Amino acid sequence: MEEKLKQHIQKLVPLTDHEFVEVLSYFSFENYGKKDFLIRQGEKVNHCYFIVSGLLKLVLVDQDGKEHIISFAMEDWWESDFSAYFMQTKASMALQTIEPTSVYALPLDNYHALSSAFPKMERFFLMKSNLGHIASQNRIVSFLTSDAKGRYEQLLKTHPTLFQRVPKTLLASYLGVSRETLSRLSS
């Protein structure tokens, strides 16, 4: 498990074995079952998570009780309600497992301490943040410029494994279409 985090970090910044042991000390390792919540809407967000194994969904439930999938997070991804995490406010979204999931959790105080102790980790987090921002902008642009079929084809191209791992109802929510429309698109 530790090796996955180390390899992930070293894709962007080099770490010696000794540095990685120190970096790892800022994290806690946690296991969750299927449908467990890491973050509940309306509660304080204490951690951001690096996903070692498993699959999660970041969800906004609106005032009518309708669930909107903001993102899916799988192996080698980071996820949280980042606004609530960094601003230390209550979560506007929930983070829930779709499969049994193992993560490294990083409390905000440790995030800041790690970034101060290791400038290369601050650089790592900046690069990951920039990549996440780009992905979010691409998703917004896709919703503004593509029809349902275009969004479906883009998701199939960029994340084909989601179609084997995620129930169609959740995929439909993520794509902003009905379950029936998704069935038509996938046939």
Buried (B, 14 or more C-beta within 10 A) or exposed (E): EEEBBBEBBEEBBEBEEEBBEBBBEBBEBBBBEEEBBBBBBEEEBBBBBBBBBBBBBBBBBEEEEEBEBBBBBBBBBBBBBBEBBBEEEEBBBBBBBBBBBBBBBBBBEBBEEBBEBBEBBBEBBEEBEEEBEEEEEEBEEBEEEBEBEEBBEBBBEEEEEBEEBBEEEBBBBBBEBEEEBBEEBEE
